[in-house]
Amino acid sequence: MDVDGIEHLILSGGETVRKQVTELAIEVNEDFVEQSENVKKYCEKAGLIFKEKRHSEMFEVNARFGNTYNQIWHRP
């Protein structure tokens, strides 16, 4: 999921869907504390467990997005 910084807002309204998915990849900018904390809260509330985060090579050259990752969440 990549919706230009409002991932946490999308997750807040998708409780039914969150409880049905088996895995979720979501872009998170860790410098945006509200987004980062709420993504974690909504994923954990749905029973998803953090698996890993991946950094896109395109962000390595741009300091503005240096702490932006694709987080992978899964259902055990």
N, C-alpha and C positions, 0 to 999 in steps of 0.2 A: 504494500500500500504506500503510495507516494502522492500526497495531496497538498503539497506546498505548505507544510507547517501546521495543518489543522488535523493531523492524524488523530490526536487525542480527542478532538471534538467529534470526529466520525465514530470513534470507538465508544464514546459516551452514549451514543444513541443506538448502538448495535448489539445490545445484550443478547438477544435471541440468536443472532448470527455468531457472535463470539463463542457461545456455548456449543455450537455445532461444528466449528472448524477444527481440523486436526493439526494444522500448522499455519503460521502466519508470518509473513515477512513484512516488516514495516520500517519505513525510513524515520529515523529519530535524530534530531540535532541535540546532543547532550548539553550544549550551552543554553538551550531553551528549556529552562528548568520545569516550567509548568507542563510543557509537552512531554518531557522525559518522565517525570513523576507520574503523570496521569496515564500514559501508555502502560507503564508498569502496573499501576493500580488496576486498570481495566482488564489487562491480560490475566493477571493473577486472580482477579475476581471471577473470571470465566474458567478458571482451572488450567490455564496455560502456564507452562514453565519456560523460563528463558533458557535457550540453548546456546546461542552464540551471536556475535555481532561481526559484520563484515564491513570493511572500509572500501569504498569505491576509489579506484585509482584516480578518477577525474577530480576528486576532492583533495588529493594530496598536494596539488599545486595551488590551491585556492585556500588561503588561511581563513576566509570567511566561513567555509564549510568544513574546516579541519576536524571538527568533532561531530560530523554527521555520519551515521552508520545505518546499515540495514540490519535491524535486529531480527533474529529468528526465534520465534516462540512455538512450542509444540505441546500437544496433549500427550501425557504419558500413557 
